[in-house]
Amino acid sequence: MSTLAERQEAFLEHVLDENAPAPTGWGNRHAEGMAVYRGNYRSALMGALSETYERTALYLGGQTFARAAINHAIAHPPRGWTIDAAGAGFDQTCAEMFNDNPEVAELAWLEWAMLELATAPDCAPLSTQDFARISADFGEDDWANLRFGFQPRLAVRLVSHNLEAIWRALPEKAEAITLDTPQACIASREGEKPTFVLVEADHAPAIAAMHQGASYGELIAVLLGEEDNPTPEAIHTAAMRAGSMLGEWLTHGLITAINPS
């Protein structure tokens, strides 16, 4: 006799895949009930995805979005305690299904990032004035070893389309405008409101490095790239660029602490 866990696993597999073997002992009555249950389950997932990805659904159109949503729901069933988790990874599904239209995956990524930020812990950003006061007496070593704490759940990625134009245009028809060069899309919070901004592409690897614990001195090395023996001029240029980025991060309220424990 199968264990309860085995029967539950068989039940779940049959919900997700109608071609999977039915649990032991099932007959026609169970199969008819499962068809109704499976339909309700998929409808609930579709509803959750439509609410999470409202702009992506508007951009794609109802039928096309429904096709993407059901593919995602079947391939990536939610594993968490809330159905809202069904939206995790939908941008990857879009990247695979709409590889000729990469703006779809970019828009889906942004919507998920904005949703995550909506429930992020509250925090107080460090103002430009506060940072100037704190760093007034910094020496060379202080600057080299400086680390930043960023807003909780702040997200960044490179994008190749003008997401600002798409976001503003919806729910009306939105045109996919390809950027001349890729840019970094930074999703953050302004007070309690999720927001985003497009900035120069090098912000993406810079913020990623800082998120992983890089110091300000190491950030300059990141900006130098793979130069083995950078010239003093190149080091100066990278240092100036790091300072410019820091100013933008402070202006946008992305930094919440320095040298976080």
N, C-alpha and C positions, 0 to 999 in steps of 0.2 A: 504494500500500500504506500502511495506517495505521501510525503510529508506536506504539511500546510505550506511551507515555503516553496516547495516544488510546484504545488498546485497554483499558488499565487504567481509564480514565475511563468507558468504555462498560460495562465489567464492573461497576464500582461502582454506576453508575446502575441497572443491571439487578438488582443485589442489593437496592437500596433500593426499586425500583419495578418490580414484575413486568410492568407495561404498557409500560415503556421498551423501545426497540428492543434486540434482542440484539446482541452484538458480531458484526462481519462474519465470515461463514463458519461460524456456529454452525448445528447441526442438532438433530434430536430428542434425540440422545444427550446433547448439551450442556445442552439444556433440562431434561431429567430430572435431571441432576447439579446444575444450578442450583437446582432446587426443593428438593433436599435441603440444599444449602449455605445457601440463603436461610433455610430453617427453622432450621438450626443457628445461623446468625448472629443471627436474631431471638431465639431461645431464650437465647443468651448475653447479649444486651442486656437481655432481660426479667429474667434472673437477677441481673445487675448492678444493675438498678434496684430489684429487690425487696430486695436486701441494703442498698442505700444508703438506701432509703425504707421501712424496715421498719415504722415506726409509721404512716406514711401508708397503706401497704398494709393494715395491720390496721384502720385507721379506715375505709377505703373498702370493704373486703371484696375477696376474691380476684378475682372477675370484673370488677368495676368498675375496680380498680387495673390489671388486665391490659389493659383497653381503653385506659386512659390511658397506660400504659407503651408499648404498641405504637404509639399515635398519636405519642408523643414520639420513639420510636426511628426512625420513618419520616420524621418532619418535621425532626428534629434529630440526624442521625447523628453519632457521635463523630468528631472531627477530630484528637484527640490520640493519643499513643502508647499510652495505657492505656485499657482499656474502662471504668474507673471514671469517666472524663470523660463518659460517656454521661448521667450524672445532671445535668449542668450545664443550668440553665434549666428544669428540670422543674416548678418552682413556677409559671412562666409558662404552661406547658401546662395545669397544673391550674387556673390562674386563668381560662383561656379555656374549658376544658371544664366547670368547676363554678362558673360565675359566680354561681349562686344559693347557693353554699356556700363563701364566701370563706375559711372556716377551713381548707379543704383546702390551698389555696395557701400560707397562713400556716404550716401545719404542715410542708409540703414545704420551704419556705424555711428553716425552723428546722433541719430534719434535714440539709440540705446545709451550712448554716453550721456545725453541730456537726461534721460530717465534715471540713470544711476545717480546723477548729481542731485536730482530733485529730493532724494532721500539721504543725501550725504550729511554727516554731522556738521553742525554749525561751527563756523570758525571766524576769527577776526583777522583780516589781512594786515600785513605790515605795510604801513604807508611809506612813501618816499621820504617824508620828513623824519619818521621814526628810524628808518634805516640810516639816514644821514647822521642822525644823532648818535646811534649805536656805533657806527663805523668811523666816527670822527677821529679816534685815536688809534685806528688800526695800523699796524706795521706790516711789513712785507710778508712775514710769516702768517699773521692773522688773515690776510687776504688769501694767501695760498691755501690755507687749511679751512677756509670758510665753507660751510655747507648750509643748504637751505631746506626748510620744510615747506612743502607745497600744499595747496588745498586738498582735502580728502577727495579721492576719486577723480581728480583732474585727469583728463585724457588728452592725448595728442597723437596725430598721425599725419602722414603726407597724403595730400589729395591732389588730383589733377584737374578738378572741375570747380567752378565757382559756386560753392554750396551756399554762399550768402545770397546770390541771385535766385537760386532754386528755392531756398527757404522763404524768401520774400514773396516770390511769385505765387506759390501755392496758397490756396487751393485752385487758383486759376492755372491755365496751362503754363508749365515751366519749361524753359529751354536749357539744354545741357551745354553750358559754355565752357569749352576747354581752356584752361589757363595757359598762358604763354610758357610758364615754367611751373613745376609742382610747388605747392605751398604747404605749410604746416597748419593744420586746423587744430586749434586749442579749445577744448570744451571745459568750461569752468562755471563757477557761480558768482553772480554779482548780487550780494546780499542773499536772499532766498531764491533768486531767480536763476535757473540755468541759462547760460549764454555761450556764445562761441565767437571766435575771431580767426581770420586767416592772416598769417604772418609769413615771413621768409622761411624757406624750407629748412634752414639749419637750426631753427628752434626745435624741431622734432628730435634729432639725435642729442641735442644739448639737454633738453628736459628729460629725455630718457636716461641719459647718463647721470644727471643729478638725482633722479628718482632712485637710481641704483646705488646712491651713496657717493658719487664723485664729488670731489672738492672743487672750489672755484679754480684753483691752479690746474686741476685735472681737466676742467672744462676747457681751458685754453688749449690743452693738448688735444682734446677732441676736435676743436675747431681748426687746429693745424692739420688734421687729417693724418695721412701716413708719411709725412715728410720725415726722413731719417735725420737730417741735419738742417733744421730750419734756420733761416737767416735771422738776424736781429730784427730786420724789417718785417719778416713774416710773423715773428713772435709779437711784435708791437701791434701789428694789424689784428691778430687773433685776440690780444688782450683788449684792444679797443672794441672789438666786436662783442666780446664777453660783457664788457661794461654796458654796451648799448642794449644787449639782451636783458641784462639785469634791470636796466631802467624800464624796459617794456613790461617785464614781469611784475615789477612793483606798481607800475601805472595801472595794469589790469587786475591788480589785487590777487595775484597767483601765489605769492609767498606769504606764509603765515608765521614763520619762525626762522631764526638762524642758529646754526649748530644745534639742531634738535638732538635730544638724548635718545 
